[in-house]
Amino acid sequence: ATLNSAKTLRQEALGLVHPGYLADLVVVDGNPAYNLRFLYSFGALTLDGEGEMRRTRGVVYTIKDGVVIDPDALMEEVARMVARSKRGAAPSVVEEPFVTEGVASPEGDSGEDPPDRR
């Protein structure tokens, strides 16, 4: 939270993590000031309280404009997009909107692969 920066910019709805304020957050498993690798999507190796090696989760959640983004679900969606692209079904953001699995598009997209547009 950057309250003084928000005040300087006269943005009263920014600067605090508080109800009614706008905030984008990245929730990580570890302190990035200790190890920047905690910001990696796959985490980092670290020692726990007993001195045992463990892997952190890295970015646990990202919250953008009030929408919680689960990195595991996002990576699954990326894998699906890559697989579709390898089959020659490239996504077209010009002809149809980008909609992730499980979210209905305004046109009622069935979630099936789009026709080949080559």
C-alpha positions as CSV (number, residue, x, y, z in Angstrom):
1,A,0.0,0.0,0.0
2,T,1.4,3.4,-0.9
3,L,-0.8,6.0,0.8
4,N,1.5,8.9,0.4
5,S,1.9,8.3,-3.3
6,A,-1.9,8.1,-3.7
7,K,-2.3,11.4,-1.8
8,T,0.3,13.0,-4.0
9,L,-1.6,11.9,-7.1
10,R,-4.9,12.9,-5.5
11,Q,-6.2,9.4,-5.9
12,E,-8.3,8.9,-2.7
13,A,-9.4,5.4,-3.6
14,L,-5.8,4.1,-3.8
15,G,-3.0,3.6,-1.3
16,L,-4.5,1.2,1.3
17,V,-5.5,-2.4,1.5
18,H,-8.9,-1.6,3.0
19,P,-12.6,-2.0,2.1
20,G,-13.6,0.5,-0.5
21,Y,-10.1,1.1,-1.8
22,L,-8.7,-0.2,-5.1
23,A,-5.7,-2.5,-4.8
24,D,-3.9,-5.0,-7.0
25,L,-2.1,-7.7,-4.9
26,V,0.3,-10.5,-5.4
27,V,0.1,-13.1,-2.6
28,V,3.4,-15.0,-2.3
29,D,4.6,-17.9,-0.1
30,G,7.6,-16.3,1.4
31,N,9.2,-12.9,1.8
32,P,10.6,-11.6,-1.5
33,A,12.9,-9.2,0.4
34,Y,14.7,-12.3,1.6
35,N,14.7,-14.1,-1.7
36,L,13.3,-12.7,-5.0
37,R,12.7,-16.3,-6.2
38,F,9.6,-16.4,-4.0
39,L,8.0,-14.3,-6.8
40,Y,8.6,-17.1,-9.3
41,S,5.4,-18.9,-10.3
42,F,7.1,-22.2,-9.3
43,G,8.5,-20.9,-6.0
44,A,12.0,-21.4,-4.6
45,L,13.9,-23.7,-2.4
46,T,14.3,-22.6,1.2
47,L,14.9,-23.9,4.7
48,D,12.0,-24.3,7.1
49,G,12.1,-23.8,10.9
50,E,13.6,-27.2,11.5
51,G,16.4,-26.7,8.9
52,E,14.7,-28.9,6.3
53,M,14.7,-28.0,2.6
54,R,11.3,-27.2,1.2
55,R,9.9,-25.6,-2.0
56,T,7.7,-22.6,-1.5
57,R,4.6,-22.2,-3.7
58,G,5.8,-18.9,-5.1
59,V,2.9,-16.8,-6.3
60,V,-0.1,-18.2,-4.6
61,Y,-2.7,-15.7,-5.9
62,T,-2.8,-12.5,-8.0
63,I,-5.7,-10.1,-7.4
64,K,-6.2,-7.6,-10.3
65,D,-9.1,-5.2,-10.4
66,G,-10.9,-7.4,-7.7
67,V,-10.5,-10.6,-9.7
68,V,-8.6,-13.4,-8.0
69,I,-6.3,-15.2,-10.4
70,D,-5.3,-18.7,-9.4
71,P,-1.9,-19.4,-11.0
72,D,-2.5,-23.1,-11.2
73,A,-5.7,-22.6,-13.2
74,L,-3.9,-20.0,-15.4
75,M,-1.1,-22.4,-16.2
76,E,-3.6,-25.1,-17.1
77,E,-5.3,-22.6,-19.5
78,V,-1.9,-21.7,-21.0
79,A,-1.2,-25.4,-21.6
80,R,-4.6,-25.8,-23.3
81,M,-3.9,-22.7,-25.5
82,V,-0.4,-24.1,-26.5
83,A,-1.9,-27.5,-27.3
84,R,-4.6,-25.9,-29.5
85,S,-1.9,-23.7,-31.2
86,K,0.2,-26.8,-32.0
87,R,-2.9,-28.3,-33.6
88,G,-3.1,-25.2,-35.9
89,A,-6.1,-23.6,-34.1
90,A,-4.5,-20.3,-33.3
91,P,-6.5,-18.0,-31.0
92,S,-8.0,-14.9,-32.7
93,V,-8.7,-12.0,-30.4
94,V,-9.8,-10.0,-33.5
95,E,-12.6,-12.3,-34.6
96,E,-13.6,-13.7,-31.2
97,P,-13.0,-12.6,-27.6
98,F,-10.5,-14.3,-25.3
99,V,-12.5,-16.3,-22.8
100,T,-11.0,-18.8,-20.4
101,E,-12.6,-22.2,-19.7
102,G,-15.7,-22.2,-17.6
103,V,-16.5,-18.6,-18.4
104,A,-19.3,-18.0,-20.9
105,S,-18.6,-15.6,-23.7
106,P,-21.3,-13.1,-24.8
107,E,-21.8,-15.2,-27.9
108,G,-22.4,-18.3,-25.8
109,D,-19.1,-20.0,-26.7
110,S,-19.4,-23.8,-26.2
111,G,-15.7,-24.1,-25.3
112,E,-15.0,-26.2,-28.4
113,D,-12.0,-25.6,-30.6
114,P,-12.6,-22.9,-33.1
115,P,-12.5,-23.8,-36.8
116,D,-9.1,-23.7,-38.5
117,R,-8.7,-20.2,-40.0
118,R,-5.7,-20.8,-42.2
